[in-house]
């Protein structure tokens, strides 16, 4: 019987990844993470077409900040339907924040270019040129940090809002979720906090003052007698009649 030679088996060596393979792997993970996040945003916004958001990123951040000094702190917030918010407030906000809200697709290119030029002159981000849709995108999902990366995410979410929702729904969510003071969110809570009345009963002057507070709500909460607040509210009150509301 012929002898059989046995060949010794050498253990297989695991292939070692080089720096390029590891770089490609990390980039793939990052891309997958970004895509998964965008898909989450997209589906969440689709859900909100028919269901009201219970909270936003800004609301959660505000509550966490308040609880650093008071563990029992809660936000002032009460959701009300669109038709229970004064038309005066709707007109004032559009006149103050986004005069072309009804007609644009979520973005105002001229405003963003103007903000870019201002930022370049200042050497830092001081303006964003944001529409109401962009402000809502930021409030729902993002932080108050100012960076071009966050701005890019804001633009992506804005497109999703405009894809899923009509203007009235976007405005309804905005009115119910925007910050109006320290721990104060939404038109109903703001109206009761500052004037002791429901949002449906706001006068033109009251509405104009609330609209002017929006870019710096916590500052104006602490400086309610600011001359600028009164002066700017007068300007907005005169512009309100020309504001076009979404139907």
Secondary structure, 3 states (H helix, E strand, C coil): CCCCCCCCCCCCCCCCCCHHHHHHHHHHHHHHHHHHHHHHHHHHHHHHCCCCCCCCHHHHHHHHHHHCCCCCCCCEECCCCHHHCCHHHHHHHHHHHCCCCCCCCCCCHHHHHHHHHHHHHHCCCCCCCCCHHHHHHHHHHCCCCCCHHHHHHHHHHHHHHHHHCCHHHHHHHHHHHCEEECCEECHHHHHHHHHCCCHHHCCHHHHHHHHHHHHHHHHHHHCCCCHHHHHHHHHHHHHHHHCCCCC
